[in-house]
Structure formats: structure tokens, C-alpha cells
Amino acid sequence: MVTDRYQHVVHHPSVADFRAWCEAEGLPIIAVDNVGDAVPVDRADLPERCVFLFGQEGPGLTDDALAAADSHIEITQYGSTRSLNASAAGAVVMYEWVRRHAAGA
């Protein structure tokens, strides 16, 4: 599907290196995890230029990753299961971002 034409992967050896890169690029980090201060994605501020940071299903993001983030958002869930795999969470969050910023593009 030629995703390689518009997806760019940049590896950062540590959370601190990732944070420094984001700061240099002017990109706020938005952590996606169901932690105590997380704002539901449908009510959260989602800047047009930002980086979404997803954790592993189950354990979520590390304490270092959460601390590096500028804000925390969550996907509202109901019932006994309170986690989604990263691809499902990514689809939900990126859909909400596109709904706000790319609707007329």
C-alpha cells in the first residue's frame, strides 16, 4: 500500500533522547495510557503537530515515558477489560486526530 512513502521511522535509544528530539522539532508528546490524570481522547487537546506515544497492552507506558509526556490521554472503555493492543489504540486515537484536523484535506 506504499505506506513507506509517507511513514517515517526514527529510532531513539532512550526516552530522554526521544524527548530531546521532540523538543527540537517543536512536537508535544501525548502519552496514550489509562493513567490517573489522563483525559478522554474525545475531550483532549490534540494539536495538529504532535507525537502520540503508545505503550504495551497490559503494562502500558513506563514511568519514564509518562514523565516525558506533555499530556496524557486515554480511550474510554467500559466493562472489565481496560487495555487495547497498540494497533487498536493507535487506530482510535489517530482517527480522532484525523477527524479534527484532516476532514477537509
Biopython code that builds the backbone (N, CA, C, O; Angstrom):
import numpy as np
from Bio.PDB.StructureBuilder import StructureBuilder

atoms = [
    (1, "MET", "N", (0.813, -1.192, 0.000)),
    (1, "MET", "CA", (0.000, 0.000, 0.000)),
    (1, "MET", "C", (0.861, 1.263, 0.000)),
    (1, "MET", "O", (0.340, 2.343, 0.281)),
    (2, "VAL", "N", (2.117, 1.175, -0.294)),
    (2, "VAL", "CA", (3.093, 2.265, -0.381)),
    (2, "VAL", "C", (3.153, 3.143, 0.880)),
    (2, "VAL", "O", (3.438, 4.338, 0.809)),
    (3, "THR", "N", (2.883, 2.530, 2.012)),
    (3, "THR", "CA", (2.965, 3.257, 3.279)),
    (3, "THR", "C", (4.346, 3.861, 3.477)),
    (3, "THR", "O", (4.479, 4.918, 4.094)),
    (4, "ASP", "N", (5.375, 3.200, 2.958)),
    (4, "ASP", "CA", (6.741, 3.687, 3.124)),
    (4, "ASP", "C", (6.944, 5.078, 2.524)),
    (4, "ASP", "O", (7.926, 5.743, 2.855)),
    (5, "ARG", "N", (6.062, 5.527, 1.668)),
    (5, "ARG", "CA", (6.199, 6.857, 1.061)),
    (5, "ARG", "C", (5.828, 7.986, 2.018)),
    (5, "ARG", "O", (6.261, 9.123, 1.833)),
    (6, "TYR", "N", (5.035, 7.682, 3.029)),
    (6, "TYR", "CA", (4.623, 8.755, 3.944)),
    (6, "TYR", "C", (4.799, 8.416, 5.415)),
    (6, "TYR", "O", (4.487, 9.248, 6.267)),
    (7, "GLN", "N", (5.276, 7.252, 5.738)),
    (7, "GLN", "CA", (5.585, 6.897, 7.126)),
    (7, "GLN", "C", (7.097, 6.972, 7.320)),
    (7, "GLN", "O", (7.861, 6.448, 6.509)),
    (8, "HIS", "N", (7.512, 7.612, 8.377)),
    (8, "HIS", "CA", (8.934, 7.747, 8.659)),
    (8, "HIS", "C", (9.197, 7.211, 10.062)),
    (8, "HIS", "O", (8.525, 7.603, 11.016)),
    (9, "VAL", "N", (10.162, 6.325, 10.188)),
    (9, "VAL", "CA", (10.502, 5.733, 11.475)),
    (9, "VAL", "C", (11.861, 6.271, 11.899)),
    (9, "VAL", "O", (12.836, 6.184, 11.153)),
    (10, "VAL", "N", (11.915, 6.823, 13.093)),
    (10, "VAL", "CA", (13.162, 7.330, 13.660)),
    (10, "VAL", "C", (13.350, 6.640, 14.998)),
    (10, "VAL", "O", (12.496, 6.755, 15.877)),
    (11, "HIS", "N", (14.450, 5.927, 15.166)),
    (11, "HIS", "CA", (14.716, 5.229, 16.424)),
    (11, "HIS", "C", (15.448, 6.160, 17.388)),
    (11, "HIS", "O", (16.362, 6.887, 16.998)),
    (12, "HIS", "N", (15.030, 6.124, 18.649)),
    (12, "HIS", "CA", (15.686, 6.892, 19.704)),
    (12, "HIS", "C", (16.128, 5.901, 20.773)),
    (12, "HIS", "O", (15.304, 5.135, 21.273)),
    (13, "PRO", "N", (17.398, 5.898, 21.133)),
    (13, "PRO", "CA", (17.912, 4.885, 22.064)),
    (13, "PRO", "C", (17.376, 4.985, 23.490)),
    (13, "PRO", "O", (17.465, 4.018, 24.248)),
    (14, "SER", "N", (16.824, 6.131, 23.866)),
    (14, "SER", "CA", (16.298, 6.272, 25.228)),
    (14, "SER", "C", (15.115, 7.239, 25.211)),
    (14, "SER", "O", (14.897, 7.967, 24.243)),
    (15, "VAL", "N", (14.369, 7.226, 26.299)),
    (15, "VAL", "CA", (13.249, 8.168, 26.439)),
    (15, "VAL", "C", (13.783, 9.599, 26.442)),
    (15, "VAL", "O", (13.177, 10.492, 25.849)),
    (16, "ALA", "N", (14.907, 9.814, 27.102)),
    (16, "ALA", "CA", (15.495, 11.159, 27.149)),
    (16, "ALA", "C", (15.867, 11.640, 25.743)),
    (16, "ALA", "O", (15.634, 12.801, 25.407)),
    (17, "ASP", "N", (16.440, 10.765, 24.926)),
    (17, "ASP", "CA", (16.780, 11.130, 23.552)),
    (17, "ASP", "C", (15.519, 11.437, 22.739)),
    (17, "ASP", "O", (15.492, 12.379, 21.947)),
    (18, "PHE", "N", (14.489, 10.638, 22.946)),
    (18, "PHE", "CA", (13.210, 10.873, 22.270)),
    (18, "PHE", "C", (12.637, 12.227, 22.668)),
    (18, "PHE", "O", (12.191, 12.993, 21.814)),
    (19, "ARG", "N", (12.648, 12.519, 23.959)),
    (19, "ARG", "CA", (12.133, 13.800, 24.462)),
    (19, "ARG", "C", (12.914, 14.970, 23.854)),
    (19, "ARG", "O", (12.321, 15.960, 23.426)),
    (20, "ALA", "N", (14.239, 14.851, 23.819)),
    (20, "ALA", "CA", (15.076, 15.919, 23.261)),
    (20, "ALA", "C", (14.763, 16.133, 21.779)),
    (20, "ALA", "O", (14.703, 17.273, 21.318)),
    (21, "TRP", "N", (14.563, 15.049, 21.035)),
    (21, "TRP", "CA", (14.218, 15.165, 19.610)),
    (21, "TRP", "C", (12.877, 15.881, 19.446)),
    (21, "TRP", "O", (12.742, 16.771, 18.606)),
    (22, "CYS", "N", (11.894, 15.489, 20.246)),
    (22, "CYS", "CA", (10.573, 16.122, 20.162)),
    (22, "CYS", "C", (10.658, 17.606, 20.473)),
    (22, "CYS", "O", (10.042, 18.421, 19.786)),
    (23, "GLU", "N", (11.411, 17.961, 21.494)),
    (23, "GLU", "CA", (11.573, 19.376, 21.839)),
    (23, "GLU", "C", (12.221, 20.142, 20.698)),
    (23, "GLU", "O", (11.783, 21.242, 20.363)),
    (24, "ALA", "N", (13.269, 19.569, 20.094)),
    (24, "ALA", "CA", (13.961, 20.229, 18.995)),
    (24, "ALA", "C", (13.043, 20.410, 17.784)),
    (24, "ALA", "O", (13.183, 21.380, 17.039)),
    (25, "GLU", "N", (12.119, 19.493, 17.589)),
    (25, "GLU", "CA", (11.183, 19.550, 16.468)),
    (25, "GLU", "C", (9.913, 20.344, 16.794)),
    (25, "GLU", "O", (9.070, 20.561, 15.923)),
    (26, "GLY", "N", (9.783, 20.776, 18.052)),
    (26, "GLY", "CA", (8.584, 21.502, 18.463)),
    (26, "GLY", "C", (7.342, 20.629, 18.512)),
    (26, "GLY", "O", (6.240, 21.097, 18.225)),
    (27, "LEU", "N", (7.513, 19.368, 18.873)),
    (27, "LEU", "CA", (6.418, 18.403, 18.901)),
    (27, "LEU", "C", (6.068, 17.999, 20.326)),
    (27, "LEU", "O", (6.880, 17.352, 20.989)),
    (28, "PRO", "N", (4.893, 18.358, 20.816)),
    (28, "PRO", "CA", (4.487, 17.883, 22.134)),
    (28, "PRO", "C", (4.257, 16.367, 22.100)),
    (28, "PRO", "O", (3.791, 15.818, 21.101)),
    (29, "ILE", "N", (4.588, 15.716, 23.194)),
    (29, "ILE", "CA", (4.382, 14.268, 23.331)),
    (29, "ILE", "C", (3.062, 14.050, 24.056)),
    (29, "ILE", "O", (2.850, 14.569, 25.152)),
    (30, "ILE", "N", (2.184, 13.281, 23.438)),
    (30, "ILE", "CA", (0.908, 12.933, 24.063)),
    (30, "ILE", "C", (0.928, 11.440, 24.354)),
    (30, "ILE", "O", (0.893, 10.615, 23.441)),
    (31, "ALA", "N", (0.984, 11.106, 25.635)),
    (31, "ALA", "CA", (1.006, 9.708, 26.058)),
    (31, "ALA", "C", (-0.407, 9.147, 26.040)),
    (31, "ALA", "O", (-1.339, 9.776, 26.541)),
    (32, "VAL", "N", (-0.562, 7.969, 25.463)),
    (32, "VAL", "CA", (-1.855, 7.311, 25.394)),
    (32, "VAL", "C", (-1.815, 6.125, 26.363)),
    (32, "VAL", "O", (-1.221, 5.086, 26.075)),
    (33, "ASP", "N", (-2.457, 6.308, 27.510)),
    (33, "ASP", "CA", (-2.460, 5.271, 28.551)),
    (33, "ASP", "C", (-3.566, 5.621, 29.541)),
    (33, "ASP", "O", (-3.848, 6.798, 29.767)),
    (34, "ASN", "N", (-4.177, 4.628, 30.117)),
    (34, "ASN", "CA", (-5.280, 4.885, 31.051)),
    (34, "ASN", "C", (-4.741, 5.084, 32.466)),
    (34, "ASN", "O", (-4.995, 4.284, 33.366)),
    (35, "VAL", "N", (-3.994, 6.166, 32.635)),
    (35, "VAL", "CA", (-3.437, 6.529, 33.936)),
    (35, "VAL", "C", (-4.338, 7.561, 34.605)),
    (35, "VAL", "O", (-5.238, 8.110, 33.969)),
    (36, "GLY", "N", (-4.099, 7.822, 35.877)),
    (36, "GLY", "CA", (-4.986, 8.655, 36.687)),
    (36, "GLY", "C", (-5.343, 10.017, 36.146)),
    (36, "GLY", "O", (-6.492, 10.438, 36.281)),
    (37, "ASP", "N", (-4.397, 10.733, 35.532)),
    (37, "ASP", "CA", (-4.686, 12.093, 35.073)),
    (37, "ASP", "C", (-5.014, 12.172, 33.582)),
    (37, "ASP", "O", (-5.079, 13.264, 33.019)),
    (38, "ALA", "N", (-5.218, 11.031, 32.947)),
    (38, "ALA", "CA", (-5.479, 11.008, 31.502)),
    (38, "ALA", "C", (-6.859, 11.594, 31.180)),
    (38, "ALA", "O", (-7.839, 11.349, 31.884)),
    (39, "VAL", "N", (-6.903, 12.366, 30.106)),
    (39, "VAL", "CA", (-8.145, 12.978, 29.628)),
    (39, "VAL", "C", (-8.687, 12.088, 28.502)),
    (39, "VAL", "O", (-7.918, 11.660, 27.641)),
    (40, "PRO", "N", (-9.971, 11.806, 28.490)),
    (40, "PRO", "CA", (-10.525, 11.010, 27.390)),
    (40, "PRO", "C", (-10.205, 11.644, 26.031)),
    (40, "PRO", "O", (-10.301, 12.861, 25.873)),
    (41, "VAL", "N", (-9.830, 10.827, 25.066)),
    (41, "VAL", "CA", (-9.370, 11.312, 23.772)),
    (41, "VAL", "C", (-10.396, 12.208, 23.085)),
    (41, "VAL", "O", (-10.014, 13.143, 22.382)),
    (42, "ASP", "N", (-11.675, 11.948, 23.270)),
    (42, "ASP", "CA", (-12.689, 12.774, 22.613)),
    (42, "ASP", "C", (-12.815, 14.162, 23.232)),
    (42, "ASP", "O", (-13.448, 15.041, 22.647)),
    (43, "ARG", "N", (-12.221, 14.373, 24.413)),
    (43, "ARG", "CA", (-12.257, 15.690, 25.065)),
    (43, "ARG", "C", (-10.871, 16.306, 25.202)),
    (43, "ARG", "O", (-10.736, 17.414, 25.721)),
    (44, "ALA", "N", (-9.850, 15.608, 24.746)),
    (44, "ALA", "CA", (-8.468, 16.063, 24.931)),
    (44, "ALA", "C", (-8.046, 17.038, 23.845)),
    (44, "ALA", "O", (-8.594, 17.034, 22.742)),
    (45, "ASP", "N", (-7.067, 17.872, 24.169)),
    (45, "ASP", "CA", (-6.448, 18.737, 23.185)),
    (45, "ASP", "C", (-5.513, 17.874, 22.344)),
    (45, "ASP", "O", (-4.613, 17.232, 22.883)),
    (46, "LEU", "N", (-5.716, 17.854, 21.039)),
    (46, "LEU", "CA", (-4.865, 17.093, 20.120)),
    (46, "LEU", "C", (-4.303, 18.080, 19.099)),
    (46, "LEU", "O", (-4.931, 18.340, 18.073)),
    (47, "PRO", "N", (-3.115, 18.630, 19.380)),
    (47, "PRO", "CA", (-2.549, 19.614, 18.455)),
    (47, "PRO", "C", (-2.345, 19.025, 17.057)),
    (47, "PRO", "O", (-2.177, 17.816, 16.894)),
    (48, "GLU", "N", (-2.364, 19.899, 16.066)),
    (48, "GLU", "CA", (-2.158, 19.421, 14.696)),
    (48, "GLU", "C", (-0.777, 18.791, 14.533)),
    (48, "GLU", "O", (-0.624, 17.793, 13.828)),
    (49, "ARG", "N", (0.218, 19.371, 15.182)),
    (49, "ARG", "CA", (1.574, 18.788, 15.168)),
    (49, "ARG", "C", (1.868, 18.230, 16.551)),
    (49, "ARG", "O", (1.993, 18.979, 17.519)),
    (50, "CYS", "N", (1.976, 16.927, 16.636)),
    (50, "CYS", "CA", (2.261, 16.276, 17.912)),
    (50, "CYS", "C", (2.768, 14.864, 17.652)),
    (50, "CYS", "O", (2.770, 14.387, 16.518)),
    (51, "VAL", "N", (3.193, 14.213, 18.715)),
    (51, "VAL", "CA", (3.607, 12.810, 18.665)),
    (51, "VAL", "C", (2.768, 12.057, 19.675)),
    (51, "VAL", "O", (2.680, 12.453, 20.838)),
    (52, "PHE", "N", (2.147, 10.967, 19.231)),
    (52, "PHE", "CA", (1.428, 10.093, 20.149)),
    (52, "PHE", "C", (2.367, 8.980, 20.587)),
    (52, "PHE", "O", (3.054, 8.376, 19.763)),
    (53, "LEU", "N", (2.395, 8.716, 21.874)),
    (53, "LEU", "CA", (3.265, 7.690, 22.448)),
    (53, "LEU", "C", (2.394, 6.597, 23.041)),
    (53, "LEU", "O", (1.628, 6.840, 23.973)),
    (54, "PHE", "N", (2.514, 5.390, 22.498)),
    (54, "PHE", "CA", (1.703, 4.252, 22.926)),
    (54, "PHE", "C", (2.567, 3.261, 23.680)),
    (54, "PHE", "O", (3.739, 3.069, 23.359)),
    (55, "GLY", "N", (1.979, 2.635, 24.683)),
    (55, "GLY", "CA", (2.678, 1.606, 25.439)),
    (55, "GLY", "C", (2.220, 0.223, 25.045)),
    (55, "GLY", "O", (1.434, 0.037, 24.116)),
    (56, "GLN", "N", (2.730, -0.726, 25.771)),
    (56, "GLN", "CA", (2.394, -2.125, 25.544)),
    (56, "GLN", "C", (1.061, -2.452, 26.205)),
    (56, "GLN", "O", (0.768, -1.955, 27.292)),
    (57, "GLU", "N", (0.249, -3.290, 25.549)),
    (57, "GLU", "CA", (-1.009, -3.713, 26.152)),
    (57, "GLU", "C", (-0.711, -4.376, 27.491)),
    (57, "GLU", "O", (0.216, -5.179, 27.602)),
    (58, "GLY", "N", (-1.486, -4.043, 28.486)),
    (58, "GLY", "CA", (-1.262, -4.598, 29.832)),
    (58, "GLY", "C", (-0.451, -3.631, 30.675)),
    (58, "GLY", "O", (-1.027, -2.847, 31.429)),
    (59, "PRO", "N", (0.902, -3.666, 30.565)),
    (59, "PRO", "CA", (1.708, -2.784, 31.430)),
    (59, "PRO", "C", (1.658, -1.315, 31.042)),
    (59, "PRO", "O", (1.945, -0.455, 31.874)),
    (60, "GLY", "N", (1.300, -1.003, 29.796)),
    (60, "GLY", "CA", (1.227, 0.393, 29.380)),
    (60, "GLY", "C", (2.597, 1.019, 29.213)),
    (60, "GLY", "O", (3.572, 0.329, 28.914)),
    (61, "LEU", "N", (2.668, 2.330, 29.407)),
    (61, "LEU", "CA", (3.919, 3.067, 29.263)),
    (61, "LEU", "C", (4.732, 2.999, 30.551)),
    (61, "LEU", "O", (4.178, 2.846, 31.640)),
    (62, "THR", "N", (6.033, 3.112, 30.416)),
    (62, "THR", "CA", (6.901, 3.134, 31.594)),
    (62, "THR", "C", (6.731, 4.462, 32.329)),
    (62, "THR", "O", (6.217, 5.432, 31.771)),
    (63, "ASP", "N", (7.166, 4.490, 33.571)),
    (63, "ASP", "CA", (7.127, 5.736, 34.340)),
    (63, "ASP", "C", (7.934, 6.833, 33.650)),
    (63, "ASP", "O", (7.518, 7.991, 33.631)),
    (64, "ASP", "N", (9.094, 6.469, 33.080)),
    (64, "ASP", "CA", (9.922, 7.450, 32.369)),
    (64, "ASP", "C", (9.179, 8.026, 31.161)),
    (64, "ASP", "O", (9.227, 9.232, 30.916)),
    (65, "ALA", "N", (8.503, 7.171, 30.419)),
    (65, "ALA", "CA", (7.765, 7.632, 29.239)),
    (65, "ALA", "C", (6.612, 8.543, 29.647)),
    (65, "ALA", "O", (6.382, 9.571, 29.010)),
    (66, "LEU", "N", (5.891, 8.177, 30.697)),
    (66, "LEU", "CA", (4.792, 9.022, 31.178)),
    (66, "LEU", "C", (5.307, 10.377, 31.642)),
    (66, "LEU", "O", (4.678, 11.405, 31.391)),
    (67, "ALA", "N", (6.450, 10.380, 32.318)),
    (67, "ALA", "CA", (7.024, 11.633, 32.814)),
    (67, "ALA", "C", (7.502, 12.525, 31.668)),
    (67, "ALA", "O", (7.476, 13.749, 31.789)),
    (68, "ALA", "N", (7.931, 11.931, 30.572)),
    (68, "ALA", "CA", (8.422, 12.707, 29.429)),
    (68, "ALA", "C", (7.296, 13.354, 28.645)),
    (68, "ALA", "O", (7.534, 14.301, 27.895)),
    (69, "ALA", "N", (6.087, 12.868, 28.800)),
    (69, "ALA", "CA", (4.956, 13.355, 28.013)),
    (69, "ALA", "C", (4.476, 14.722, 28.482)),
    (69, "ALA", "O", (4.562, 15.059, 29.663)),
    (70, "ASP", "N", (3.974, 15.491, 27.540)),
    (70, "ASP", "CA", (3.390, 16.795, 27.852)),
    (70, "ASP", "C", (1.960, 16.665, 28.347)),
    (70, "ASP", "O", (1.482, 17.505, 29.109)),
    (71, "SER", "N", (1.279, 15.614, 27.913)),
    (71, "SER", "CA", (-0.081, 15.355, 28.374)),
    (71, "SER", "C", (-0.376, 13.868, 28.254)),
    (71, "SER", "O", (0.342, 13.123, 27.587)),
    (72, "HIS", "N", (-1.449, 13.459, 28.918)),
    (72, "HIS", "CA", (-1.869, 12.054, 28.926)),
    (72, "HIS", "C", (-3.321, 11.972, 28.483)),
    (72, "HIS", "O", (-4.178, 12.706, 28.974)),
    (73, "ILE", "N", (-3.583, 11.063, 27.543)),
    (73, "ILE", "CA", (-4.956, 10.842, 27.110)),
    (73, "ILE", "C", (-5.275, 9.353, 27.228)),
    (73, "ILE", "O", (-4.382, 8.510, 27.303)),
    (74, "GLU", "N", (-6.565, 9.060, 27.241)),
    (74, "GLU", "CA", (-6.991, 7.663, 27.313)),
    (74, "GLU", "C", (-8.177, 7.448, 26.393)),
    (74, "GLU", "O", (-8.857, 8.393, 25.992)),
    (75, "ILE", "N", (-8.409, 6.190, 26.068)),
    (75, "ILE", "CA", (-9.575, 5.787, 25.300)),
    (75, "ILE", "C", (-10.578, 5.249, 26.303)),
    (75, "ILE", "O", (-10.318, 4.255, 26.983)),
    (76, "THR", "N", (-11.715, 5.903, 26.393)),
    (76, "THR", "CA", (-12.728, 5.483, 27.354)),
    (76, "THR", "C", (-13.159, 4.053, 27.040)),
    (76, "THR", "O", (-13.476, 3.721, 25.898)),
    (77, "GLN", "N", (-13.164, 3.214, 28.076)),
    (77, "GLN", "CA", (-13.545, 1.807, 27.916)),
    (77, "GLN", "C", (-14.521, 1.436, 29.015)),
    (77, "GLN", "O", (-14.518, 2.022, 30.098)),
    (78, "TYR", "N", (-15.342, 0.470, 28.721)),
    (78, "TYR", "CA", (-16.360, 0.037, 29.671)),
    (78, "TYR", "C", (-16.218, -1.466, 29.889)),
    (78, "TYR", "O", (-15.717, -2.184, 29.024)),
    (79, "GLY", "N", (-16.661, -1.928, 31.043)),
    (79, "GLY", "CA", (-16.571, -3.352, 31.342)),
    (79, "GLY", "C", (-15.298, -3.678, 32.085)),
    (79, "GLY", "O", (-14.649, -2.790, 32.637)),
    (80, "SER", "N", (-14.941, -4.935, 32.102)),
    (80, "SER", "CA", (-13.807, -5.376, 32.913)),
    (80, "SER", "C", (-12.460, -5.228, 32.218)),
    (80, "SER", "O", (-11.434, -5.163, 32.895)),
    (81, "THR", "N", (-12.428, -5.175, 30.899)),
    (81, "THR", "CA", (-11.159, -5.048, 30.181)),
    (81, "THR", "C", (-10.792, -3.583, 30.068)),
    (81, "THR", "O", (-11.599, -2.771, 29.615)),
    (82, "ARG", "N", (-9.567, -3.236, 30.480)),
    (82, "ARG", "CA", (-9.140, -1.840, 30.444)),
    (82, "ARG", "C", (-7.841, -1.681, 29.663)),
    (82, "ARG", "O", (-7.004, -0.847, 30.009)),
    (83, "SER", "N", (-7.670, -2.484, 28.603)),
    (83, "SER", "CA", (-6.495, -2.294, 27.756)),
    (83, "SER", "C", (-6.828, -2.677, 26.319)),
    (83, "SER", "O", (-7.698, -3.508, 26.057)),
    (84, "LEU", "N", (-6.119, -2.053, 25.414)),
    (84, "LEU", "CA", (-6.218, -2.351, 23.990)),
    (84, "LEU", "C", (-4.801, -2.586, 23.478)),
    (84, "LEU", "O", (-3.846, -2.038, 24.029)),
    (85, "ASN", "N", (-4.656, -3.391, 22.437)),
    (85, "ASN", "CA", (-3.309, -3.508, 21.881)),
    (85, "ASN", "C", (-2.960, -2.204, 21.171)),
    (85, "ASN", "O", (-3.839, -1.401, 20.857)),
    (86, "ALA", "N", (-1.678, -2.005, 20.924)),
    (86, "ALA", "CA", (-1.207, -0.722, 20.397)),
    (86, "ALA", "C", (-1.814, -0.393, 19.036)),
    (86, "ALA", "O", (-2.082, 0.774, 18.750)),
    (87, "SER", "N", (-2.033, -1.391, 18.201)),
    (87, "SER", "CA", (-2.595, -1.085, 16.883)),
    (87, "SER", "C", (-4.047, -0.626, 16.996)),
    (87, "SER", "O", (-4.460, 0.284, 16.277)),
    (88, "ALA", "N", (-4.820, -1.235, 17.878)),
    (88, "ALA", "CA", (-6.212, -0.810, 18.070)),
    (88, "ALA", "C", (-6.262, 0.582, 18.693)),
    (88, "ALA", "O", (-7.043, 1.429, 18.262)),
    (89, "ALA", "N", (-5.432, 0.819, 19.703)),
    (89, "ALA", "CA", (-5.388, 2.141, 20.327)),
    (89, "ALA", "C", (-4.937, 3.199, 19.323)),
    (89, "ALA", "O", (-5.485, 4.301, 19.286)),
    (90, "GLY", "N", (-3.944, 2.861, 18.516)),
    (90, "GLY", "CA", (-3.465, 3.789, 17.501)),
    (90, "GLY", "C", (-4.551, 4.154, 16.504)),
    (90, "GLY", "O", (-4.680, 5.313, 16.111)),
    (91, "ALA", "N", (-5.325, 3.171, 16.100)),
    (91, "ALA", "CA", (-6.404, 3.428, 15.146)),
    (91, "ALA", "C", (-7.442, 4.381, 15.729)),
    (91, "ALA", "O", (-7.892, 5.298, 15.043)),
    (92, "VAL", "N", (-7.819, 4.178, 16.969)),
    (92, "VAL", "CA", (-8.824, 5.032, 17.608)),
    (92, "VAL", "C", (-8.307, 6.464, 17.753)),
    (92, "VAL", "O", (-8.996, 7.417, 17.390)),
    (93, "VAL", "N", (-7.096, 6.608, 18.282)),
    (93, "VAL", "CA", (-6.546, 7.940, 18.538)),
    (93, "VAL", "C", (-6.260, 8.679, 17.234)),
    (93, "VAL", "O", (-6.555, 9.868, 17.117)),
    (94, "MET", "N", (-5.690, 7.987, 16.263)),
    (94, "MET", "CA", (-5.394, 8.661, 15.003)),
    (94, "MET", "C", (-6.667, 9.001, 14.229)),
    (94, "MET", "O", (-6.702, 10.006, 13.520)),
    (95, "TYR", "N", (-7.703, 8.189, 14.353)),
    (95, "TYR", "CA", (-8.980, 8.547, 13.740)),
    (95, "TYR", "C", (-9.499, 9.860, 14.336)),
    (95, "TYR", "O", (-9.955, 10.741, 13.606)),
    (96, "GLU", "N", (-9.428, 9.985, 15.659)),
    (96, "GLU", "CA", (-9.898, 11.220, 16.306)),
    (96, "GLU", "C", (-9.061, 12.412, 15.853)),
    (96, "GLU", "O", (-9.602, 13.494, 15.627)),
    (97, "TRP", "N", (-7.747, 12.227, 15.719)),
    (97, "TRP", "CA", (-6.888, 13.315, 15.239)),
    (97, "TRP", "C", (-7.283, 13.702, 13.814)),
    (97, "TRP", "O", (-7.411, 14.888, 13.509)),
    (98, "VAL", "N", (-7.475, 12.714, 12.941)),
    (98, "VAL", "CA", (-7.851, 12.990, 11.550)),
    (98, "VAL", "C", (-9.230, 13.652, 11.488)),
    (98, "VAL", "O", (-9.441, 14.576, 10.703)),
    (99, "ARG", "N", (-10.142, 13.192, 12.292)),
    (99, "ARG", "CA", (-11.484, 13.787, 12.318)),
    (99, "ARG", "C", (-11.415, 15.287, 12.584)),
    (99, "ARG", "O", (-12.196, 16.055, 12.024)),
    (100, "ARG", "N", (-10.490, 15.702, 13.430)),
    (100, "ARG", "CA", (-10.363, 17.123, 13.782)),
    (100, "ARG", "C", (-9.548, 17.931, 12.778)),
    (100, "ARG", "O", (-9.885, 19.075, 12.473)),
    (101, "HIS", "N", (-8.475, 17.332, 12.268)),
    (101, "HIS", "CA", (-7.500, 18.125, 11.515)),
    (101, "HIS", "C", (-7.475, 17.887, 10.011)),
    (101, "HIS", "O", (-7.000, 18.748, 9.272)),
    (102, "ALA", "N", (-7.961, 16.772, 9.544)),
    (102, "ALA", "CA", (-7.805, 16.468, 8.118)),
    (102, "ALA", "C", (-9.146, 16.311, 7.400)),
    (102, "ALA", "O", (-9.187, 15.834, 6.266)),
    (103, "ALA", "N", (-10.206, 16.695, 8.030)),
    (103, "ALA", "CA", (-11.542, 16.476, 7.451)),
    (103, "ALA", "C", (-11.692, 17.116, 6.074)),
    (103, "ALA", "O", (-12.317, 16.524, 5.194)),
    (104, "GLY", "N", (-11.145, 18.292, 5.867)),
    (104, "GLY", "CA", (-11.309, 18.955, 4.587)),
    (104, "GLY", "C", (-10.112, 18.807, 3.654)),
    (104, "GLY", "O", (-10.088, 19.387, 2.568)),
    (105, "ALA", "N", (-9.133, 18.038, 4.077)),
    (105, "ALA", "CA", (-7.893, 17.917, 3.275)),
    (105, "ALA", "C", (-8.076, 17.092, 2.032)),
    (105, "ALA", "O", (-7.127, 16.907, 1.270)),
]
sb = StructureBuilder()
sb.init_structure("model")
sb.init_model(0)
sb.init_chain("A")
sb.init_seg("    ")
for serial, (resi, resn, name, xyz) in enumerate(atoms, 1):
    if name == "N":
        sb.init_residue(resn, " ", resi, " ")
    sb.init_atom(name, np.array(xyz, "f"), 0.0, 1.0, " ", f" {name:<3s}", serial, name[0])
structure = sb.get_structure()
